[in-house]
Amino acid sequence: MQISRSITMAQPASKLILFDFQNATDLNGWSEQSDTVRSQGKSKATFDLYKTQSKQSAIFFTLLNPLPNGACFGGVRTTTQLNLEEYAYFGFSCKATGNATTYKIILRHDNLNDEPHPSFEQKFKVDQDTETVVKMPISQFKPYYRGRIINDGPTLNVKNITSFGIQVAGGVYENFKQSGLSSLVVDQIRAER
């Protein structure tokens, strides 16, 4: 007699914690990716653990020194190996202080982590001095090269995301301009269904 068995595939969790800064021991895997080659336009970013009496977070500090057209950026990134095919959003809460109100998440895929390959970017707005809840559709990441969108460019391979970054920029090619000191505090970054 033959016995048939049904196999149920496990469904991914509704939320997947990608980066848990509340329980991190260090941020050694993150490196600075800032505009450091010019005198004017040269900018700086750091990413550190930030502890209070009640919790630990990560804090992203930036100093933007833009050219007159807004050209400059400060950012950090880490290498990853993420398959987010089953997820629809990035979600996190953050608190910002300082001059910047527009930030970006920058992704790269297929180990094409540097030029001449495009990055995949999406901006998010923050409220100053209060918590901002961010929900970013993964399908809305668009290809960019040196700050300009690539029309009809490649699409993000969500099955093989190999770099994850946070950036703030001066606003070249944008209808906003940003400069000076800013900080962004983040507890966790999650993928959500």
C-alpha positions in Angstrom: 0.0 0.0 0.0 1.3 3.4 -1.0 1.0 6.3 1.4 0.7 9.7 0.0 2.2 12.6 1.9 1.6 16.2 1.4 4.5 18.5 2.0 3.8 22.0 3.2 6.4 24.6 2.4 7.1 26.9 5.2 5.9 30.4 4.5 8.4 33.3 5.1 7.7 35.2 8.3 5.6 38.4 7.9 8.7 40.4 9.0 12.3 39.5 8.6 14.8 41.5 10.6 17.6 42.5 8.3 19.6 44.7 10.7 19.0 44.6 14.4 21.0 47.5 15.9 19.4 47.1 19.3 21.4 43.9 19.8 24.4 44.6 17.6 27.9 44.4 19.3 29.5 46.5 16.6 29.0 48.0 13.1 32.3 46.8 11.7 30.7 45.5 8.6 29.5 49.0 7.6 31.8 51.3 5.7 31.6 55.0 4.6 30.6 55.8 1.1 30.8 59.6 0.9 31.9 62.3 -1.5 35.4 62.8 -0.3 37.4 63.8 -3.4 36.8 67.5 -3.6 37.4 70.4 -1.3 34.0 72.0 -1.8 31.4 69.2 -2.0 33.5 67.0 0.3 31.2 65.4 2.9 31.5 63.0 5.8 29.4 60.3 7.3 29.8 58.0 10.3 27.7 55.1 11.6 28.0 54.2 15.2 26.1 52.4 18.0 24.2 54.8 20.3 23.3 53.7 23.8 20.9 55.3 26.2 19.8 54.1 29.6 16.8 52.3 28.0 18.1 51.0 24.7 20.7 50.8 21.9 20.3 52.1 18.4 22.5 53.0 15.4 23.1 56.6 14.6 24.0 57.9 11.2 25.8 61.3 11.4 26.5 63.4 8.3 28.1 66.6 7.4 27.2 67.9 3.9 29.3 70.5 2.2 27.6 70.9 -1.2 28.7 72.6 -4.4 26.4 75.5 -5.4 24.3 73.0 -7.5 23.8 70.7 -4.4 26.4 68.1 -5.5 27.6 66.1 -2.4 26.6 63.0 -0.5 27.4 61.2 2.7 26.6 57.6 3.2 27.4 54.1 4.6 26.9 50.6 3.3 27.4 47.0 4.1 27.7 43.9 2.0 24.7 41.5 2.2 23.3 38.3 0.7 19.6 38.9 0.7 16.8 37.1 -1.2 13.7 39.3 -0.7 11.5 37.8 -3.4 8.8 37.0 -0.8 8.8 40.5 0.7 7.2 43.7 -0.4 8.6 46.5 1.8 11.4 47.7 3.9 10.1 49.0 7.2 11.7 50.9 10.0 11.3 53.7 12.5 13.8 56.5 12.8 14.3 59.8 14.5 16.1 62.7 12.7 17.8 65.9 13.9 19.6 68.6 12.0 19.2 70.0 8.5 18.4 67.0 6.3 14.8 65.9 5.8 15.4 63.5 2.7 17.4 60.4 2.9 17.9 57.4 0.6 18.2 53.6 0.8 20.7 52.4 -1.8 20.8 48.8 -2.9 23.1 46.9 -5.3 22.7 43.4 -6.6 24.5 40.4 -8.1 27.8 41.5 -6.5 27.9 44.5 -8.9 28.7 46.7 -5.9 30.7 49.5 -7.6 31.0 51.6 -10.8 30.3 51.4 -13.6 27.2 49.5 -12.4 24.1 51.4 -11.3 22.8 51.5 -7.8 19.1 51.1 -7.0 17.7 53.9 -4.9 14.6 55.2 -3.2 14.2 58.3 -1.1 12.3 58.7 2.2 11.3 61.9 4.1 11.7 62.3 7.8 10.1 64.6 10.4 12.6 66.5 12.5 12.9 65.7 16.2 10.1 63.1 16.2 9.8 59.5 15.3 9.1 58.8 11.6 7.7 55.4 10.5 9.1 54.5 7.0 7.6 51.8 4.7 9.4 51.6 1.3 8.0 49.3 -1.5 10.9 47.2 -2.7 9.4 47.3 -6.2 9.9 51.1 -6.3 13.7 51.0 -6.2 15.0 52.6 -9.5 18.4 52.4 -11.2 20.7 55.5 -10.7 24.1 56.4 -11.9 26.0 59.2 -10.1 22.7 60.7 -8.8 20.8 60.5 -12.1 18.0 58.1 -12.8 18.5 55.7 -15.7 15.3 55.6 -17.7 14.8 52.1 -19.2 17.6 50.9 -16.9 17.9 47.4 -15.4 15.5 46.3 -12.6 16.7 45.3 -9.1 17.3 41.5 -8.7 15.5 41.1 -5.4 16.7 37.5 -5.2 20.3 38.6 -4.8 20.7 42.0 -3.0 24.4 42.2 -2.2 24.8 45.7 -0.8 22.6 47.8 1.5 23.3 51.5 2.2 21.9 54.7 3.8 22.7 58.0 2.3 21.9 61.7 2.5 22.7 64.0 -0.4 22.8 67.7 -1.2 20.1 67.5 -3.8 21.9 67.8 -7.2 19.3 67.0 -9.9 16.6 67.4 -7.3 14.1 70.2 -6.4 15.5 70.3 -2.8 18.9 71.3 -1.4 20.4 70.1 1.8 23.6 71.0 3.7 25.2 71.0 7.1 24.9 68.6 10.0 22.3 65.9 10.5 21.7 62.6 12.3 19.4 59.7 11.9 18.7 57.2 14.7 17.5 53.7 13.7 16.7 50.6 15.9 16.0 47.9 13.2 15.5 47.6 9.5 13.1 44.9 8.4 11.7 43.3 5.3 8.0 43.0 5.4 5.4 41.1 3.4 
